[in-house]
Structures are given as structure tokens and as C-alpha cells.
Amino acid sequence: MKETKPEVVVVMARCSHEKGGFGLRFEKKDRDAWFADWAFAIKESTARRERYDTNTISGSIILDPHYPGCPYCKSMNIVRCGRCNKVSCYDGKHEIVVCPWCNNKSKIEGHITHLDAGGDR
């Protein structure tokens, strides 16, 4: 029996405290559910070269119980900016957040249903 390769993508993110870039590894584990199960520090130039900004994932975005958190500040949540649509870590404590990509201030609302991503080769 041939083993099927898991559907995996990496989403580029930024630490909202340290401003360092990191990749979020998502694996599709259900028809429309993507689970973040790993995060790793990465230079943004390397992430662009790896094309971690070329695809989109849609559906339920879930942090796996084994998700280690942001590699810089260990925050266990993520947020997507309402202006630039980029992802950052989120400490889960504040109602208003400042995007580390574009400095937009916004209120936390709703659930993330899609992210820009790149395939993991």
C-alpha cells in the first residue's frame, strides 16, 4: 500500500514583541481543517526565497495541542492583521493589538478562516 504524503504548508509570521520572522507549519488533517503544529525562526529573505508567501489555505485554522508557540516570545496564539492580512503571534491578553508588519492597531475579532502560505517541499 502506497503511503500518501501529508498536505503541508508554511505561513510566514512575525513576533509581535521581538519583530523576528518565523514560519508556521500547517498540516491539513481533515477536509477543511489546517493544524499548526510547529513554529521555527526564519529570516524573511529566506522565507521569500522558499516562497512561503505564494499559496492560500482556507478552512478551519487550528493550533494543535503540540504547537510550541512563537519561537521568540512563546505566545501560544496567532492573529491576522485586518489591514495587511499578515500573521503575527498574539499573547491572548489584549483586546487591541498592533501589527508588527504595518503598525495597524485593531481590535481582535472573529476567527481566522484563511492565510497566505507557501508549500513545504
PyMOL commands that set and color helices and strands:
alter all, ss='L'
color gray80, all
select helices_A, chain A and resi 44-49
alter helices_A, ss='H'
color red, helices_A
select strands_A, chain A and resi 8-14+21-30+33-41+55-58+60-63+77-80+87-90+96-98+105-107+114-119
alter strands_A, ss='S'
color yellow, strands_A
deselect
rebuild
show_as cartoon
